[in-house]
Amino acid sequence: MTNKTAGARWFKSSHSGPDRECVEIAHLAGGAVGVRDSKNRSGSVLVFGPHVWDAFLNATRRVRS
């Protein structure tokens, strides 16, 4: 974990089951978003800026529609 993610409140999607491999996200300072593997919580964290995260969400919403 980095200083950016220390004390972050991580959560999984409500669509995730308890036994599924999935990711967790945390809202960080400055609008950034952290993403980590739920099975390896002490592992690496990807940090995305707010504009990049918004673009990702918009793209996934278009695919699901």
Secondary structure, 3 states (H helix, E strand, C coil): CCCCCCCCCCECCCCCCCCCCCEEEEECHHHCEEEEECCCCCCCCEEECHHHHHHHHHHHHHHHC
